[in-house]
Amino acid sequence: MSNDDPEDLHDRFLKNIALYEEQEPESPFELLPKSGIALPAPEELGDEDMGRKLWDVIHGLAQLGAFLHHTDHLSDRELYIELWSDALREPAVLMPGEPSYAYHIDLVGSGSEEDIELFLKYYASNKERREWLKDWPTDPLPDREKPPYDRDRRLPVAEGRAEPPVV
């Protein structure tokens, strides 16, 4: 339970909505270089440099208030290509100075059949898989597999952002 006054919460909520609406969407692809993180084309990066560059981008996104989800089915190169060619180019409202706001990039969140299959195969809990079968009994359910990579547990999370100082 929160000790916050409901009226104060309501006021903060309205303030955050106004702050969001004042922001101009900008793509992370434009913002990352402004913060010092170069985004070379994937073919310019050798395998040795790919992992370092990917983590630079991941941490740069977290500094902007953007967080990745469901990446363990992709190699470092595949993830960088997906970010570089698509996900980072989407205009987004980012508010790096507002810890209560976060932008989420879900690598299986498009709602496409392919993404749904990837989610069910690698990420869905047993409960989510049972609910899927209940809701879609005629759709095939892919066998559950361990994702081929282990990155998600090390990704920065929105909940880890620093709270602003109390004034």
C-alpha positions in Angstrom: 0.0 0.0 0.0 1.2 3.5 -0.8 1.1 6.3 1.7 0.7 8.8 -1.2 -2.3 11.1 -1.1 -4.7 10.1 -3.9 -5.0 13.8 -4.9 -1.3 14.1 -5.1 -1.1 10.9 -7.2 -3.8 12.3 -9.5 -1.9 15.6 -9.9 1.4 13.8 -10.7 -0.4 11.6 -13.2 -1.8 14.6 -15.0 1.6 16.3 -14.9 3.2 13.2 -16.4 0.5 13.1 -19.2 1.2 16.8 -20.0 4.9 16.2 -20.0 4.5 13.2 -22.4 2.3 15.2 -24.7 4.8 18.0 -24.9 7.6 15.7 -26.2 8.4 15.3 -29.8 8.9 11.7 -30.8 12.4 11.0 -32.0 13.9 7.7 -33.0 16.6 6.2 -30.8 18.6 5.8 -34.0 18.9 9.6 -34.1 19.3 10.1 -30.3 22.0 7.5 -29.7 24.7 9.2 -31.8 23.8 12.5 -30.1 24.7 10.8 -26.8 28.0 9.6 -28.2 27.1 6.1 -29.3 27.9 5.5 -33.0 25.7 3.1 -34.9 27.8 1.6 -37.7 26.1 -0.6 -40.3 26.1 -4.3 -39.2 28.3 -5.3 -42.0 31.0 -2.9 -40.8 31.3 -4.9 -37.5 33.4 -8.0 -37.2 32.2 -10.7 -34.8 34.6 -9.6 -32.1 33.3 -6.0 -32.1 29.6 -6.9 -32.5 29.1 -7.9 -28.9 30.8 -4.8 -27.5 28.8 -2.5 -29.8 25.5 -4.3 -29.0 26.1 -3.8 -25.3 27.0 -0.1 -25.9 23.7 0.3 -27.6 21.8 -1.6 -24.9 23.3 0.6 -22.2 22.8 3.7 -24.3 19.1 2.9 -24.7 18.8 2.4 -20.9 20.3 5.9 -20.4 17.6 7.2 -22.7 14.9 5.3 -20.8 14.4 2.6 -23.4 14.6 -1.1 -22.4 14.7 -4.3 -24.4 12.7 -7.5 -23.8 12.7 -11.0 -25.2 16.1 -11.0 -26.9 17.4 -14.5 -26.1 16.3 -16.1 -29.3 18.6 -13.8 -31.3 22.4 -13.9 -31.6 24.3 -10.7 -30.9 24.5 -10.0 -34.7 20.9 -10.8 -35.3 19.8 -8.6 -32.5 22.0 -5.7 -33.6 20.7 -6.1 -37.2 17.1 -6.0 -35.9 17.7 -2.9 -33.8 19.8 -1.1 -36.4 17.4 -1.8 -39.3 14.0 -1.6 -37.6 13.4 -1.2 -33.9 15.7 1.9 -33.3 14.3 3.7 -36.3 10.7 3.9 -34.8 9.9 7.4 -33.5 9.4 7.3 -29.8 8.8 9.6 -26.9 11.8 9.2 -24.7 12.2 11.0 -21.4 15.7 10.1 -20.0 15.3 12.5 -17.0 12.0 11.0 -15.9 12.6 7.7 -14.0 8.9 7.0 -13.7 8.6 6.8 -17.5 10.1 4.0 -19.7 9.9 3.0 -23.3 9.9 -0.7 -24.0 11.2 -2.5 -27.1 9.8 -6.1 -27.1 11.5 -8.2 -29.8 8.6 -10.6 -30.0 5.8 -8.0 -29.3 4.6 -7.1 -32.8 1.6 -9.5 -32.6 2.7 -11.2 -35.8 2.3 -15.0 -36.1 6.0 -15.3 -36.1 6.4 -13.3 -32.9 3.6 -15.2 -31.2 5.2 -18.5 -32.1 8.6 -17.3 -30.8 7.0 -16.1 -27.5 5.2 -19.4 -27.0 8.3 -21.4 -27.9 10.9 -19.5 -25.8 9.3 -17.2 -23.3 5.8 -18.1 -22.3 5.2 -19.6 -18.9 3.4 -22.9 -18.5 0.4 -20.9 -17.4 0.5 -18.6 -20.5 0.9 -21.7 -22.7 -2.2 -23.4 -21.1 -4.2 -20.2 -21.5 -3.2 -20.0 -25.2 -4.4 -23.6 -25.7 -7.6 -22.8 -24.0 -8.2 -19.6 -26.1 -6.9 -21.0 -29.4 -7.5 -24.8 -29.2 -7.1 -25.4 -32.9 -3.8 -23.5 -33.3 -0.6 -25.6 -33.0 1.4 -24.9 -29.9 5.2 -25.1 -30.5 7.2 -27.3 -28.3 8.8 -25.4 -25.4 12.6 -24.8 -25.9 15.3 -23.1 -24.0 16.4 -20.0 -25.9 19.7 -20.4 -27.6 21.2 -17.3 -26.0 21.3 -16.0 -22.4 21.1 -12.2 -22.5 17.8 -11.1 -21.1 18.7 -11.6 -17.4 21.6 -9.2 -17.9 19.6 -6.4 -19.6 19.1 -3.1 -17.8 15.5 -2.8 -16.5 13.3 0.2 -16.0 12.9 -0.6 -12.3 16.6 -0.2 -11.8 16.6 3.5 -12.8 17.5 6.0 -10.2 14.8 8.0 -8.6 15.2 11.7 -8.7 16.3 13.4 -5.5 13.5 14.5 -3.1 13.4 18.3 -3.1 
